[in-house]
Amino acid sequence: MSLSRKRRKELTRLRKSADELWNNQQEVLERANAIAREASRQAGILTREEVAPRVRESYEHLVRPGVRATQDLAEGVRHQVVDRVLPGIGGGIGTAIGSVMSVGDIARDARVRAALARVRFQKPVVIEKKGPGAGTYIAVGVALAAVAGVAYAVWQTFRADDELWVAEDEPAEATSVEN
């Protein structure tokens, strides 16, 4: 198939245009990747400097006082049971008194006292959650926004490509008008 000189020039221009577009797209993608890396780095810094201290501060001011109040309440209930309820139950019944006395003998045993001391006066263990925190979710959100931006840029780039390509079989009327 031989092409006219005019068609060859048009195809050469079109090929150059397509190559230029391809190079521009590559540059856009490289820039978008660099921006996404920088956004991820900034999100990590923001998490360390802003989010984590605020979460820690909220925990100290909101959660820990509630835990302490619950511990104090439990200690008060224990004292009420030991000081008021148990003596009332065992006061009139001889068997209960004998049981309490035998429990008292056991309680005087040094090994039992040591075990009770270990159990009763241990400080509560607060388990800190290890895993994804708020900063992780913020970083993922920023990364998703960056990916959406890149996808949008690529979509915008490829969206108008239909008009750049020349159809292989042009209608006969179109060729007769141009010549």
C-alpha positions, 0 to 999 in steps of 0.5 A: 500500500503506498501512501500519499506524501500528505498522508505520510506527513500526517502519520509522521506528525501523529506518531511524534504527537503520540510519542510526546504524549507518552513521554508527558504521561511518563513524567506525570506518573513519575511526579505523582509517585514522588508526591505519593512518597512525600505524602506518606512520609509527611503522614508518618511525621504528622502521626508521630508529632501530632496524633500519637501525643493527642491519643496518649493525652486523651487516654491519660485524661479520660480512660485512666481516671475511670479505671482508678475510680472503678478500682476505688469502688471495688475496694470500697465494696470489698471493705463493706463485705468484709466488715459488715456482711461477713460478721453478720452472717457468721454471728449466730451460727456455730458452724459458720464460726467454726468454719471462719476460725479454721479459715482464720487458722489457714489465713495465719499460715505464712505461705497463705499470707504471702500468696494473698499479699501477692494477689491483693496488692498487685498493681493492675496491668494496663495493656497498651494496644499494639497494632494500627492506630489512628495515624495508620488510618490517616496515612492510608487515607492520604495514600488513597487520596494520592492514588486517586489523584494519580488515577484521575490524572491518568484518566484525564490523559487517556480520555481524549485519545480517541481523536488522536488516532486515524481510522484505517478505513476512511470513508470514500467521501472524506478522501474525495473532499480532501483531494 
